[in-house]
Amino acid sequence: MHFVQAKGILTGSGGRCGMNIYRGCSHGCIYCDSRSRCYQFTHPFEDIEVKQNAPELLEKALRGKRKKCMIGTGAMSDPYMHCEEQLRLTRRCLEIIRNYGFGAAVQTKSDRILQDIDLLDEINRSAKCVVQMTLTTWDDTLCGILEPNVCRTKRRIEVLEEMQKRGIPTVVWLTPILPFINDTEENVTAILNECVRVGVKGVIDFGMGLTLRDGDREYFYAALDKHFPGMKERYVRRYGNAYVLPSPNAEKLTEIFRRICGENGILSTPEACFRYLNELPEKYPQMSLFDP
């Protein structure tokens, strides 16, 4: 990893702002869109760029905001990568979010988030906190191939259970679903049944497939050659260089998804889930750094 002095930390405006404390990732997921060339990385993806002044930038930004909002993190780089164990920049930023009475929406694949469950609980009590967890693959052996350097699905579900015990709402990202690999009825049904059991608020799906761009595609195909011989050729024959690669089973899987979510009152459209993630109710009492 290497350290930089960032010029800014928050993006977006209005109801929700986003921040990326790190750039790059050490989780090694074979399908990661963040590897795409369009994001203009000037360093190897695994050489994590650390915005070492992120807490100071965040405090300055929140101090100047008139209206409280949700602060999201994890959309581009997981805030609980291996380096967070040592650096604790995510925790410091969460402390600032709590101190200034803002909400937090944290997206991760890592059980390291449990290190901060006390802080997430405090944010949820004073404003609002939503923990988002990506679940793609019920079979932990397959999960170890697709997402090799992060905790397995069963452990992530335990994280969701711990959040439920604290009353911290959760949203699951059921994406990507890889054609011919994890796009089975058994896989999707097993994950959704666990979402029901642990009481998730919403599940985000973008059509039961995946997307590939330049940079991401090459890395993904190299992984297919290594772990699934002949699979790359199958992809090329069916999809060519398409950006959107829907599963051949997308229609049936979507039907299962909508039925299980509908029967259990789970938000199931991206629009509904993002609306929930962006809402910061005014009814919460707001804490302040300057409260006695």
N, C-alpha and C positions, 0 to 999 in steps of 0.2 A: 504494500500500500504506500501511497505518497500523500503529502499534505499540501493543501492550498489555502490561500486567503481568498474567500469568495467575496464578490461585490454585493450580492443579495441572496436571500434565502427563500422568500415567499413568491409564489406565482399565483395568478388569478385574483379575483376580487369578488365583492358582493357576499353571497352566502357561504362561500367556501374558498379557502386558499390552500395551496399545496406546497410542500417543501420536500426536497431531497437532500439529506445530510451527507449521503454518500453517492458516488457515481461508479458503476460497475457492480459486480456481484461475485461472491465466492460459492454460491450454492450449486452452480454447474448444471442447471436445468437445461435439457437438450433443446428445448423449443423456445427459449427466451427471446421475446421480441426486442428487448432492450439492446441486444447485440446488433440490431439492424444499423446499416451505414447511415441512415437518415438522421440518427442521433449524434453523428459526428464525433465519435470518441477519438481522441488523439493519443490514447494510451491503451495498452492491452486491457481487455474487459475484466480480467481477474486481478489486475493491479488497481486496487480500490483507491479512488480519489476521495480523500477525506476533507470535507469543508470544516477545518478545525475552528473557525470562528463562527460556526452556525449558531450556537447559543446566544452570542452577543448580537448577531444580526437579527435573530428572532425576537429577542427582548426589545430591541430598538423598534422593530416593525410593529409589535403588538402594543407597545407603549403609545404609539402614534395613531392607533386605530380607534375611531369613534364608536364603531359598532362591533359587538362581539360576533364571531362566526366560528364555523368548524375549521380546524386546521388538519388537513390530510397529509399522510406520509406513507410511502411504500409503493406508489404507483410505478415508479421507474426502477428504484433500487430498494431492496429489502432493508428496513431499518434495524433488523436484528441479525445481520450477518455475523460471521465469526469475530470480526474486529470490534464489534460493539461490546463483546465480553470484556475487552481491555479498555476501550476508549470511553464508553458510556455517554456518548454524545446524544443519543436518542433519549436517554433518561433525563439528561440536563434540559433538553428542549421540552420534554413533557412537564418537567417541573415549572418551567416558565409559562407554558400553556395553562397549567393549573393556577399559578400565582396571579395571572391576569384574567382569569375567569372565562377563557375560551374553551371550546369543545375540541375533541380530538377524534379523528377517524384513522386508525392504524391498520395497515395491510401488511401481512407477513405470511411466511410458511414455517417460521421457526418457533420452537418452544421457549426460546430465550425471552420471549415476551412475558413469560410468567415471572421473571425477575422484577418486572415493573407492575405487577398486578395491583399492588397496594396503591401506586400512583394513578393507575388507570381507574381504580375504584374511586379515588378522591375526585378525579376529574368528572366521572359520571355522576357523582353525588352533587357536585356544585354546578355543573354545566351539562355536558353530555359526552359520552365516550362510546365509540363503536369499534369493536375489533373485527377485522376482516381476515379470514383464513382461506387460502387456496387449497382445494381438495380436488385432485384429478383422478386418482388411481387407488381403488380399494385394496388391491393386492400389493402388499408391502414389498415383495420381491421385485415386481415391476416398477413400483414407485422408486426403488433404489437405483434403477436404471435410468428412469426419466428425470429424477430429481435427486442426484446422487449424494450431495453434500449437505443435506438438510434432513431434519427428523421426518419419519415416515408418517403416513396418513393416520394410523391408529393413534399415534402420539399427538398429532394435531387435533384429533377429535377429543382427546383428553384435555387439551388446552381449552377448547370450546366449552367443555363441561365445567372447568374451573371458572371460566368467565360467567357462565350461567349461575353458578353458586353465588357469585357476587352481585348478580343482577345487571351485569354489563352486557348490553345487547351485542349480537354477533351477526355478521353477514358472511356467507360462503361464496367464493368464486369457483364455479364448476367449469373451469376453462384452463387450458384447452383440452378438448376431446380429440385425440389423434386418430385419424382414420386407420383402420385395420390393426390398431394397437390397444387402445383402452375404450373403444367406442362400442361396448357391449351393453346389452340390457342389464346383465348381472352387475356390472361395474357401476353404472349410473344409479340403478335401484338401490344398491347397497349404500352408496354415499348418501343418497337422499333420505333413506330410512334413518340413517344416523343423524342427519340434519334435523329430522323430525324429533328424534329421541332427545337431542340436546337442546332443542328449543331455539333454533336460529330464527332470526327475524326475517331474513331474505336470502335468496340464492340468485346469483348473477350468472347468466348463461348468454352467450352470443351466437347461438345457432348450432351447437354441437359440431364443432370443427376447430380448425386452427388457422392462423394467418402466417404467411412466410414472406419476408422481404429480403432484399440483398443484404448479405452479411449474416442474418439469422438463418436463411435457407442453407447456405454452405455448411454452417456449423451443425444444423439439424441433420442434413444428409450424411455428413461424416459420421455422426452418432448412429444413424440407421445402418450404415455399412458395418460399423463395429459390432452392434448389438443385434441387428435384425437383417442378416444377409439377404439380399434380393429385394428388400422393402423399398429402397430408394428407387429402383427401376419401376416398381409398382406405382409409386407416387408420380414419377415423371410421366408414365404412360397415361395416368388418369387426369392429372392436374396441370402438366406442363409447368409453366412459370407463374401460375395464378397466385394472386395475393390471398384470396379466400379459398380454403380447402374444406368444404363441408364433408362430414362423414356420410358414406352411403346409407347409414342407418339414422340419419339426422331426423327424419320425420317421425319414426317410431320412438326414438329417444326423447324428442321434444314432447311427444304425447305423454310419455311416462312422467317426464319432468313437470309438465303443467298439471297433470292429474294429482300427483303426490303433493305438490305445493298447494294446489287449490283445495284439496281435501283437508289440509292442515293449517290453512290460514297463513302461509308463508308468502311473502312478497316474491314475485317471480318474473317481473320484467325489469330490464336494466333501468328504465325510466323511474319505476316505483322505488327500486333500491337506491338509486342515486339521489332521488328526492329525499328519501329518509336519511341518507348519509349527510346531505347538505343542510338539513333542518337543525337549527339550534333554538329550541323553545325558549320563549322569554319567561316562562313560569319558573324556571330554575332560579334560585338565589345565586347571584354572581359573587364569587370571592374576588378579592383584590389583594395585590401585593401590599397595599398600604392600609388594609383593614387592621384594626387593633387586635 
